[in-house]
Amino acid sequence: QVQLVESGGGLVQTGGSLTLSCAASGRSFFGYVMGWFRQEPGKEREFVAGIGWNSNTYYTDSVKGRFTISRDNAKNTVYLQMNSLKPEDTAVYYCAARRGPRVPSTTEDYDYWGQGTQVTVRS
């Protein structure tokens, strides 16, 4: 079992930055593939970024060059640094985990989920 808790969401101005954190507990974080997803009202949850065992990273096209995912295995924590935020980035952001090595972009392939944290970008 893995428990995930996101934090760091909030209200920011267009062009601003925000860093989300995902703290994992229940077992060692090492060896898990981690991902960030987001969901807008009335929309399906979508893949944002993922990070594998070897720290290789993957991003959806809309956030490439603006978002950075990273992991600190010693702290059992995953981060999502978000820069140059746009109103269309507004969503609830979720942290997810699964046993690797593959880093899928579909929600059904992840085993554990956090409760989500709201990110709102105002113009």
SVG drawing of the C-alpha trace seen along z (x, -y; Angstrom):
<svg xmlns="http://www.w3.org/2000/svg" viewBox="-19 -39 37 42">
<polyline fill="none" stroke="black" stroke-width="0.4" points="0.0,0.0 1.1,-3.5 -0.6,-6.7 -0.1,-9.9 -0.7,-13.4 -0.4,-16.4 0.3,-20.0 1.3,-23.3 -1.8,-24.3 -3.2,-27.7 -4.1,-30.9 -1.5,-32.4 -1.3,-35.1 -0.9,-34.3 2.8,-33.9 3.6,-33.0 5.1,-29.8 4.0,-27.2 5.5,-24.0 3.5,-21.0 4.7,-18.3 3.5,-14.7 4.5,-12.9 4.3,-9.1 4.0,-6.8 3.3,-3.2 6.4,-1.7 9.6,-2.7 9.2,-5.2 12.1,-3.8 11.2,-1.6 7.9,-3.3 6.9,-5.1 5.3,-8.4 3.0,-10.7 1.1,-13.9 -2.4,-14.2 -4.9,-17.0 -8.6,-17.4 -10.8,-20.3 -14.6,-20.4 -16.5,-18.4 -13.3,-17.0 -11.5,-13.6 -8.4,-13.3 -5.3,-13.8 -1.7,-13.0 0.7,-15.9 4.1,-14.4 5.7,-11.2 9.1,-10.0 10.6,-6.6 13.0,-4.5 16.0,-6.0 14.5,-9.6 13.7,-9.7 10.9,-12.2 7.8,-12.5 5.5,-15.4 2.3,-16.1 2.9,-18.5 1.0,-21.4 3.4,-21.7 6.7,-20.9 9.2,-23.6 7.1,-25.0 6.7,-22.1 9.4,-20.0 8.8,-16.8 11.4,-15.5 11.7,-12.9 13.6,-12.6 13.6,-9.0 15.3,-9.6 12.3,-11.9 9.7,-9.8 8.5,-12.9 7.7,-13.9 7.6,-17.5 6.0,-19.3 7.5,-22.7 5.2,-24.8 6.4,-27.9 4.8,-30.4 1.3,-29.3 -1.7,-29.9 -5.4,-30.1 -5.8,-26.8 -3.6,-25.1 -6.4,-25.6 -7.4,-22.2 -7.2,-19.8 -3.8,-18.2 -3.3,-14.6 -0.3,-12.6 -0.2,-8.9 2.1,-5.9 2.6,-2.5 5.3,0.2 7.4,-0.4 9.4,-0.3 6.9,-1.6 5.6,-5.2 2.0,-5.1 -0.1,-8.1 -3.4,-6.6 -5.2,-6.8 -6.1,-3.1 -2.5,-2.0 -1.8,-3.7 -2.4,-2.0 -2.4,-4.7 -3.7,-8.3 -3.6,-11.3 -6.6,-13.4 -5.7,-16.3 -4.8,-19.9 -6.4,-22.8 -4.4,-25.1 -6.1,-28.2 -4.4,-30.6 -6.1,-34.1 -5.6,-36.4"/>
</svg>
